[in-house]
Amino acid sequence: GENVEQHPSTLSVQEGDSAVIKCTYSDSASNYFPWYKQELGKGPQLIIDIRSNVGEKKDQRIAVTLNKTAKHFSLHITETQPEDSAVYFCAASPMTGGGNKLTFGTGTQLKVEL
Amino acid sequence: GAVVSQHPSWVICKSGTSVKIECRSLDFQATTMFWYRQFPKQSLMLMATSNEGSKATYEQGVEKDKFLINHASLTLSTLTVTSAHPEDSSFYICSARSTPGQGLPIYGYTFGSGTRLTVV
């Protein structure tokens, strides 16, 4: 089955700096890679996703890059703000087959300090 | 956009009793729903995949007789924790997957807000 590794487990940045979180996956059948933000006591919320037919996607301060050959993808947050502080999870899934299971990374606790 | 409603948001029950958690897709049909369990400071662990009108598929190590899943309609799935014990205390989260033709992100996963279960 799919195995997703995520680094770092904790990340502390100063407000305004950039934050980068990296994930690797093992199953070449995976072709859908979402990123979720989870605040304490709440369910995960999708912040951005990328499919295997593109290498990069950007939405305002958030961007995701995908390297299918190396099987890794990264989340980039620019101009970080205190409200960006949360736990971020990467995930991977085959869009069809494999039970459509979404496999999560281990999470990154991001803290944006004033 | 896609919205998944999960209730209750928290529940406290006595050991030995059963608890039902509901997960509804409010504005789309979800032929597939997923149930996760999350311990503090840990990732989401998939418990089971629920397909409308058929039996759920449980992940290895998840007791199907303890965690009963029913997906009787395209918008509702329920998880019942039977004979709950303190070790079942956890954060349970459901997710629904949108399918093409509904004007939503194709194959996107939408999560509920989670249910904090405490068994005393």
Interface residues (C-beta under 8 A of the other chain):
Chain A: Y32 P34 Y36 G41 K42 G43 P44 Q45 L46 D49 F89 S93 M95 T96 G99 N100 K101 L102 T103 F104 G105 T106 G107
Chain B: Q6 T32 F34 Q42 S43 L44 L46 T49 T57 F91 I93 S95 R97 P105 I106 Y107 G108 Y109 T110 F111 G112 S113 G114 R116
